């Protein structure tokens, strides 16, 4: 059982590393240039509550959709995101994202990270799911994305 947990943890960490390569730390005053929705508005109700709810306020998703992208490739479903550390101490973040079809069913998931983000600082980037991460349908079936989890840890 322990091997399964280590394997799953390694897969999640690898996906987060690959998916988070588009991020860059910047001042919180800079905008993404597109309207965004707070992560808490798109997070499932069961993910809310306590410290996780506070951390979810630090995540915003901006526009998302299919486009040709230098990193993610032709016809990728690209999601712009920003993570702002609204706390008083440096923190690291893992943000889980779920990709949904027209019925709201989860097609797959990925994650992004922001490491050692100082107070008041923002990490911005873009991400897209890999073919291997879409397990319950096809990439072309994606209609939306939502935040499924936010983990904030002191750095």
C-alpha positions, 0 to 999 in steps of 0.5 A: 500500500505504501508503494502506491502512495509513493507512486501516486505522490510522484505522479502528482508532483511530476504533473505539477512540475510539467504543468507549472512551467509557464508560471512567473512570479510578479508583483500583485499589482500586475493583471492578466489582461483578461477577466478572471473568476476567483478560485473559490467560485469554481471550487467544488463545495466539498473542497471549501472550509477552514484553511483550504477556503482561505488558500482558495482565495489566493487562486484566480483562473482567467480566460481558458479555451482552445488555442495554438500555443508555443509550449502546449501545442496546436489546439491546446486547452489553455488556462491562464491562472494567477496565485497571489500570496495574501498571507504574511509569510512566504508560502508554496502552493499546489493548485489542482485543476479539473477539466469538464465536459458540457455536462460538468463531468470530469474528463481529467485533471492536472496541477500547477505550483508556485514555490516560495511565493513571498507575501503580496507576490503573484505567480502567473502562468498558463497551463494545459492538460496533456493527452494522458491526463484526460482519461474520461473522454477526449481533449476536444470534449473539454468545455470548462476548467475549475479549481479542485484543490488548493494546498498552501504550505509555509515555505 
